Amino acid sequence: MIALLGAWARHRGGETVKLYLAVPLGLLALLVAASGVAAITRGWVLPMSRRHVRAPWIYGWGQLVMAFALCWQLIFGLVINDPGAQAPGTLIGSVILLTGIVIMMVGQLAGGSWKRGRTP
């Protein structure tokens, strides 16, 4: 998807369009990474996910993998202009993104009991 958006940005002819795509994607990756670090270090999970997550440590690692994949796709989709490297790069980024989602699902399904006071 990022490759298509990058191609669209080049077609539209502007670095401005790339900037409109890069800034929100970079901020999203930063927020996901911050949430992953909070889950790993403190066991804190966003309120909308608390009921579902049983292993915050695993869930946090999945979020970090997902943030890395978003940055990977940002670089290969919008920064690198070589079509020979862009297509495999974004494909690898998609595989990494799916891996992060699977790790997050494992964090939701892993057997672990919540301890009171673990997450406010």
Backbone bond lengths (Angstrom), bond angles and torsions (degrees), N, CA, C in turn:
res aa  C-N    CA-C-N  psi(-1)  N-CA   C-N-CA  omega(-1)  CA-C   N-CA-C  phi
1 M - - - 1.433 - - 1.526 110.79 -
2 I 1.335 116.33 -41.54 1.452 120.49 179.15 1.519 109.97 -64.04
3 A 1.344 117.63 -36.00 1.465 120.13 178.61 1.524 110.33 -63.53
4 L 1.330 116.83 -40.17 1.456 119.81 177.91 1.518 111.28 -65.94
5 L 1.332 116.69 -40.70 1.458 119.48 177.97 1.524 111.02 -66.02
6 G 1.336 117.06 -37.93 1.458 120.44 177.20 1.515 111.52 -64.83
7 A 1.338 116.35 -40.60 1.467 120.16 177.79 1.526 109.82 -65.57
8 W 1.307 117.41 -38.55 1.453 121.41 177.48 1.524 110.73 -64.39
9 A 1.338 115.93 -39.79 1.463 120.23 179.44 1.525 110.52 -65.34
10 R 1.331 117.19 -39.92 1.461 119.34 178.24 1.530 110.20 -67.61
11 H 1.340 115.66 -37.57 1.462 119.74 179.13 1.524 110.56 -65.01
12 R 1.314 116.94 -39.94 1.460 121.26 178.53 1.523 110.81 -70.14
13 G 1.323 115.91 -13.20 1.440 121.04 170.97 1.507 115.34 81.27
14 G 1.286 119.06 21.20 1.442 113.82 -175.30 1.493 115.96 -137.24
15 E 1.292 112.00 144.92 1.456 119.00 169.53 1.519 109.14 -72.36
16 T 1.334 117.50 -23.57 1.460 121.05 -179.89 1.520 110.67 -65.19
17 V 1.328 116.67 -40.71 1.461 119.77 179.23 1.520 109.77 -65.38
18 K 1.327 117.18 -39.74 1.459 119.83 176.56 1.519 110.91 -61.10
19 L 1.321 115.49 -38.24 1.459 119.69 179.82 1.521 110.70 -66.09
20 Y 1.341 117.15 -38.61 1.459 120.67 177.51 1.526 112.10 -64.22
21 L 1.299 117.08 -27.43 1.461 120.71 177.77 1.524 111.73 -87.61
22 A 1.329 116.88 -37.11 1.457 120.95 -173.78 1.526 112.53 -73.43
23 V 1.312 117.77 -40.56 1.471 120.42 -176.08 1.531 111.74 -64.74
24 P 1.332 120.06 -51.38 1.473 117.89 178.76 1.529 113.18 -63.37
25 L 1.330 117.17 -38.05 1.460 119.59 179.36 1.528 111.11 -66.26
26 G 1.325 116.68 -40.04 1.467 120.26 176.50 1.514 111.91 -64.93
27 L 1.333 117.75 -41.65 1.464 120.79 177.58 1.529 111.69 -65.22
28 L 1.320 116.24 -39.45 1.467 119.75 177.18 1.522 110.63 -62.53
29 A 1.330 116.94 -44.02 1.466 120.34 178.23 1.520 110.83 -62.26
30 L 1.327 117.67 -39.36 1.462 121.61 178.74 1.521 111.33 -64.65
31 L 1.318 117.38 -42.64 1.468 120.63 179.37 1.526 111.89 -66.91
32 V 1.319 116.60 -40.90 1.467 120.00 178.34 1.525 110.29 -65.30
33 A 1.336 116.62 -40.03 1.463 120.14 178.57 1.522 110.96 -65.98
34 A 1.329 117.73 -40.67 1.468 120.51 178.51 1.523 110.98 -63.84
35 S 1.322 116.82 -39.98 1.455 120.62 177.12 1.529 111.31 -65.71
36 G 1.330 116.40 -37.61 1.460 120.32 177.71 1.518 112.03 -66.11
37 V 1.327 117.34 -41.10 1.470 120.82 178.14 1.525 109.68 -64.78
38 A 1.339 117.50 -40.33 1.463 120.42 178.09 1.531 111.20 -63.72
39 A 1.321 117.08 -37.67 1.465 120.14 179.35 1.522 111.40 -69.71
40 I 1.327 116.94 -36.89 1.460 120.05 -178.89 1.520 111.11 -73.13
41 T 1.327 117.14 -46.66 1.463 119.84 -172.38 1.517 113.64 -82.32
42 R 1.319 117.78 -38.01 1.465 120.69 -174.56 1.526 114.72 -114.86
43 G 1.320 117.22 -10.15 1.455 119.46 -175.96 1.518 112.42 77.33
44 W 1.331 117.10 15.27 1.464 121.94 -178.39 1.518 109.86 -88.93
45 V 1.322 115.35 131.03 1.455 122.31 179.20 1.521 107.19 -125.17
46 L 1.323 116.51 148.33 1.466 120.29 178.45 1.527 110.51 -54.25
47 P 1.341 117.31 143.85 1.476 120.13 -175.97 1.522 114.39 -55.19
48 M 1.332 118.20 -33.17 1.463 119.08 -178.07 1.529 112.17 -73.36
49 S 1.330 118.10 -15.35 1.463 121.05 -179.19 1.522 113.20 -108.12
50 R 1.316 118.56 -6.94 1.466 121.38 -174.00 1.508 113.85 -58.40
51 R 1.305 116.74 -39.18 1.454 119.91 -176.37 1.522 112.07 -67.19
52 H 1.334 115.88 -27.56 1.455 120.08 -173.93 1.522 113.77 -95.01
53 V 1.313 117.97 -26.68 1.464 121.25 -173.04 1.521 109.84 -84.78
54 R 1.324 116.14 125.46 1.461 121.12 178.41 1.516 112.58 -104.84
55 A 1.318 117.13 -24.10 1.467 121.52 179.58 1.529 107.94 -128.80
56 P 1.337 117.16 89.40 1.464 119.76 -176.02 1.521 113.36 -61.73
57 W 1.323 117.97 -30.14 1.460 121.26 -179.10 1.528 110.50 -64.07
58 I 1.328 116.60 -47.18 1.462 121.48 178.64 1.532 110.12 -67.04
59 Y 1.308 116.27 -41.98 1.458 121.35 179.20 1.534 110.58 -60.40
60 G 1.324 116.99 -41.07 1.458 121.46 178.50 1.513 112.30 -64.06
61 W 1.336 117.09 -40.20 1.465 119.27 176.98 1.525 110.90 -64.67
62 G 1.319 116.92 -35.96 1.464 119.98 175.60 1.521 111.71 -63.59
63 Q 1.334 116.16 -38.13 1.459 119.52 177.62 1.526 111.06 -66.73
64 L 1.320 117.20 -38.45 1.464 119.38 178.12 1.524 111.42 -66.17
65 V 1.322 117.28 -39.14 1.470 120.67 176.67 1.524 109.56 -64.12
66 M 1.320 116.78 -39.98 1.452 120.71 179.05 1.532 111.51 -65.83
67 A 1.324 117.56 -40.36 1.467 121.00 177.47 1.526 110.70 -64.54
68 F 1.327 116.70 -40.14 1.462 120.47 176.43 1.522 110.78 -61.63
69 A 1.347 116.48 -41.17 1.465 120.11 179.93 1.526 111.36 -65.44
70 L 1.322 117.03 -37.79 1.460 119.34 177.72 1.525 111.02 -64.69
71 C 1.332 117.04 -41.18 1.468 119.93 176.40 1.525 110.94 -65.65
72 W 1.316 116.70 -39.91 1.466 121.41 178.19 1.528 109.91 -59.30
73 Q 1.331 116.29 -46.68 1.458 119.34 -179.72 1.524 111.51 -68.77
74 L 1.302 116.86 -32.56 1.458 120.13 175.83 1.519 110.98 -61.80
75 I 1.311 116.16 -44.20 1.465 120.31 -179.32 1.526 110.76 -68.18
76 F 1.317 116.93 -49.77 1.467 118.87 -176.08 1.523 112.89 -76.52
77 G 1.305 118.76 -25.35 1.457 120.01 -178.89 1.507 114.35 -86.95
78 L 1.337 117.00 -32.49 1.457 118.67 -173.09 1.525 114.50 -118.93
79 V 1.314 117.94 -24.91 1.461 119.74 -175.21 1.525 111.42 -94.46
80 I 1.327 116.69 -48.27 1.459 121.12 -178.04 1.519 108.92 -79.57
81 N 1.324 116.52 126.93 1.461 121.24 -175.85 1.529 113.60 -101.23
82 D 1.315 118.52 0.09 1.459 121.62 -179.14 1.527 109.47 -81.21
83 P 1.334 118.35 115.18 1.467 119.49 -178.60 1.525 113.18 -62.74
84 G 1.333 117.30 -27.15 1.460 119.64 178.71 1.516 112.91 -68.46
85 A 1.313 117.29 -28.43 1.467 121.19 179.25 1.517 111.74 -98.54
86 Q 1.304 116.32 -22.80 1.458 119.93 -174.35 1.532 112.64 -69.99
87 A 1.317 117.60 -45.31 1.469 120.57 -177.41 1.527 112.26 -64.63
88 P 1.349 119.72 -50.57 1.462 117.38 177.69 1.525 112.81 -66.28
89 G 1.327 117.05 -32.01 1.463 119.99 179.54 1.510 112.64 -64.30
90 T 1.335 116.45 -44.56 1.461 118.63 178.68 1.524 111.54 -71.27
91 L 1.323 117.64 -30.77 1.467 120.19 175.80 1.530 110.52 -65.69
92 I 1.322 116.45 -43.89 1.465 120.45 176.91 1.527 109.66 -62.90
93 G 1.341 117.18 -39.88 1.460 120.42 176.80 1.518 112.26 -61.36
94 S 1.312 116.98 -37.32 1.467 120.60 177.70 1.525 111.32 -66.69
95 V 1.330 116.59 -39.50 1.467 120.30 177.76 1.532 109.78 -64.97
96 I 1.331 117.12 -41.57 1.467 120.39 178.15 1.525 110.03 -64.20
97 L 1.331 117.51 -39.91 1.458 121.66 178.49 1.524 111.15 -62.00
98 L 1.322 116.87 -44.72 1.471 120.13 177.58 1.517 111.34 -64.83
99 T 1.341 117.19 -35.42 1.463 120.59 176.68 1.528 110.06 -62.79
100 G 1.332 116.93 -42.85 1.466 120.32 177.45 1.513 112.11 -62.05
101 I 1.324 117.00 -40.09 1.463 120.19 178.58 1.522 110.80 -65.41
102 V 1.338 117.07 -39.67 1.469 120.52 177.97 1.530 110.44 -64.59
103 I 1.332 117.35 -41.49 1.472 120.45 178.30 1.528 109.75 -63.37
104 M 1.322 117.52 -40.13 1.465 119.79 176.77 1.524 111.62 -63.64
105 M 1.330 116.97 -37.81 1.464 119.97 176.85 1.516 111.17 -65.17
106 V 1.331 116.83 -37.71 1.468 119.92 176.90 1.527 109.54 -62.93
107 G 1.334 117.13 -38.15 1.458 120.80 176.78 1.514 112.92 -63.91
108 Q 1.324 116.42 -26.35 1.456 120.07 176.85 1.526 111.92 -82.61
109 L 1.318 116.63 -29.61 1.455 119.94 -176.29 1.517 113.67 -98.02
110 A 1.332 117.22 -14.78 1.464 120.70 -176.21 1.515 110.38 -61.96
111 G 1.316 114.13 142.68 1.451 118.85 178.79 1.511 110.78 -75.52
112 G 1.233 116.31 114.40 1.452 122.09 176.60 1.503 106.56 -160.61
113 S 1.276 115.68 144.80 1.460 117.18 -179.30 1.520 108.63 -102.72
114 W 1.292 114.98 141.30 1.454 120.36 177.40 1.514 108.96 -73.36
115 K 1.286 115.06 135.63 1.457 120.13 173.83 1.511 107.49 -102.39
116 R 1.291 115.90 137.04 1.456 119.04 179.10 1.509 109.59 -61.38
117 G 1.316 115.16 140.22 1.457 120.25 179.00 1.514 113.11 86.58
118 R 1.315 116.97 -3.66 1.461 120.12 -178.54 1.518 111.62 -71.58
119 T 1.346 115.56 -44.66 1.449 121.78 176.95 1.517 107.31 -125.37
120 P 1.324 117.92 126.35 1.475 118.45 -177.64 1.506 112.41 -66.05
